[in-house]
Amino acid sequence: MIRKKKFDFFKAMQHLADDALKASKVLTEIIENYDPDQFSEKCQQINDIETDGDEDVKKTMNELYVAFITPIDREDIVQLVDKLDNIIDGINGLTYEFYYLNIQEMRPETDKFMDLINEAIAAVQQSVAEFSHFKNSKTLVQNIDNTNRIESLGDELYTKRLRKLFSEEENDPITIIRWQKIYGGFEKVLDSCEDCADVMGGLVIKNS
């Protein structure tokens, strides 16, 4: 009788982290070459990544139901997988917001949000890669701290952009509403990165 290969929960989480970074890179390309009439193909790429992530989540949950032993507590795996999935969902959600808010062009410093998001997700990805051997990792805590630092920079940029939007750059209330929501979407992705990093930090303490 052929024994079923043991499911690798850490590998599944790594795949989600890789997908998050992949989606972030595609969103960067959309923003750098923004064309509201021709960005549907790139948006579909992100949607496909998000769908792939949902399948990973579903498969991981199914494996949790039948696994006799898991490397860390089941509820901790569920929590971390959920936080990783939230990052991908946030990126995918931004593309929908560009569409239904009828965004025609990017505003100043929008690229700075993407720089921070790419850095934060890269730090999360590296943290997930180290998480399976956290007791011997020399960089895990550093990457977690780096994610939190980047999120703080994102808060500063978010506050700065909102102030300029309301006080200096724009008189059209509809445009203000649109970009207030867009900026909020960027911040949500950074918050999701911080949430994921904080969960890993807590699990390192719990399992040490």
Secondary structure, DSSP 8 states (H G I E B T S, - for coil): --------HHHHHHHHHHHHHHHHHHHHHHHHT--TTS-HHHHHHHHHHHHHHHHHHHHHHHHHHH-S--SS-HHHHHHHHHHHHHHHHHHHHHHHHHHHTT--S--TTHHHHHHHHHHHHHHHHHHHHHHTTTTT-SSHHHHHHHHHHHHHHHHHHHHHHHHHIIIII---HHHHHHHHHHHHHHHHHHHHHHHHHHHHHHHHHHH-
